[in-house]
Amino acid sequence: MAKEQNKKDQLKKAKKFAKLAKEGKNVRKYKTHTQVRFFRPKTLKLTRKPKYARRVESGVDINIDTMKTQVILQPVTTEKAMKKMEDEHTMVFMVKNEANKRLIKEAF
């Protein structure tokens, strides 16, 4: 009895594979895009792991009060700067390269 059941299972399997061989495996068809815009598939986006810190401030805690005195180096005393003081009522200062507008404003 077990042999007959085994034979039936094997026959069933053979028919299944014969059908597959005739039809061929399901071949993936190309997708037809109906929209104007093509969206690229989302891929894996890894988080950044920098080898070194790009800014000094990111690694070191800087006291802003001590930074204020170090931002402005000296006033510029060229003829062009003096003319600007007389005509436009503006002063010209030399500042550190690392200073941004926010730091310069806080320094005053």
C-alpha positions as CSV (number, residue, x, y, z in Angstrom):
1,M,0.0,0.0,0.0
2,A,2.8,2.4,0.8
3,K,4.5,1.6,-2.5
4,E,1.3,2.5,-4.4
5,Q,1.0,5.8,-2.5
6,N,4.7,6.5,-3.2
7,K,4.2,5.8,-6.9
8,K,1.2,8.1,-7.0
9,D,3.2,10.9,-5.4
10,Q,6.0,10.4,-7.8
11,L,3.6,10.4,-10.8
12,K,2.0,13.6,-9.5
13,K,5.5,15.3,-9.2
14,A,6.5,14.1,-12.7
15,K,3.3,15.6,-14.2
16,K,3.9,18.8,-12.4
17,F,7.5,19.1,-13.7
18,A,6.4,18.1,-17.2
19,K,3.8,20.9,-17.2
20,L,6.5,23.3,-16.1
21,A,8.9,22.1,-18.8
22,K,6.2,22.7,-21.5
23,E,5.2,26.1,-20.2
24,G,8.6,27.3,-19.2
25,K,9.5,29.0,-15.9
26,N,7.7,32.2,-15.2
27,V,9.8,34.7,-17.0
28,R,9.7,38.2,-15.5
29,K,8.3,40.7,-18.0
30,Y,9.5,44.3,-18.2
31,K,7.3,46.9,-16.6
32,T,5.8,49.4,-18.9
33,H,5.9,52.9,-17.4
34,T,2.7,54.8,-18.0
35,Q,3.7,57.9,-16.0
36,V,5.9,60.7,-17.4
37,R,8.4,60.6,-14.6
38,F,10.5,57.5,-13.8
39,F,11.2,56.9,-10.1
40,R,14.5,55.1,-9.4
41,P,14.2,52.3,-6.9
42,K,15.0,53.1,-3.3
43,T,18.4,51.7,-2.4
44,L,20.3,51.2,0.8
45,K,21.5,54.5,2.3
46,L,24.2,54.1,4.9
47,T,24.9,56.7,7.6
48,R,28.0,58.8,7.2
49,K,31.0,57.7,9.2
50,P,33.7,60.4,8.8
51,K,37.3,59.5,9.4
52,Y,37.9,62.9,11.2
53,A,35.9,65.8,12.4
54,R,35.5,68.5,9.7
55,R,35.3,71.3,12.2
56,V,37.2,72.0,15.4
57,E,34.1,73.2,17.2
58,S,32.3,69.9,16.8
59,G,34.8,68.0,18.9
60,V,35.8,70.7,21.4
61,D,33.4,72.6,23.6
62,I,34.2,76.3,23.1
63,N,33.3,79.0,25.5
64,I,31.6,81.8,23.5
65,D,32.7,84.6,26.0
66,T,36.4,83.9,25.4
67,M,35.7,83.5,21.7
68,K,34.2,86.9,21.5
69,T,37.5,88.6,22.4
70,Q,39.4,86.5,19.9
71,V,37.1,87.0,16.9
72,I,37.9,90.6,16.1
73,L,41.6,91.0,15.6
74,Q,42.1,94.7,14.8
75,P,40.5,97.6,12.9
76,V,41.7,98.2,9.3
77,T,43.4,101.6,8.9
78,T,44.0,101.8,5.1
79,E,43.0,104.8,3.1
80,K,40.0,103.0,1.6
81,A,38.8,102.0,5.1
82,M,39.2,105.6,6.3
83,K,37.2,106.9,3.3
84,K,34.4,104.3,4.1
85,M,34.3,105.6,7.7
86,E,33.9,109.2,6.6
87,D,31.4,108.6,3.7
88,E,29.3,105.6,4.8
89,H,29.8,105.8,8.6
90,T,31.0,102.1,8.7
91,M,34.0,100.7,10.4
92,V,36.2,97.9,8.9
93,F,37.7,95.2,11.1
94,M,40.0,92.2,10.5
95,V,38.4,89.0,11.9
96,K,39.4,85.4,12.2
97,N,38.8,83.1,9.2
98,E,36.7,80.7,11.4
99,A,34.4,83.5,12.4
100,N,30.9,83.7,10.9
101,K,28.4,86.5,10.9
102,R,26.7,85.3,14.1
103,L,30.0,85.2,16.0
104,I,31.0,88.7,14.7
105,K,27.7,90.1,15.8
106,E,28.0,88.6,19.3
107,A,31.5,90.0,19.6
108,F,30.1,93.5,19.4
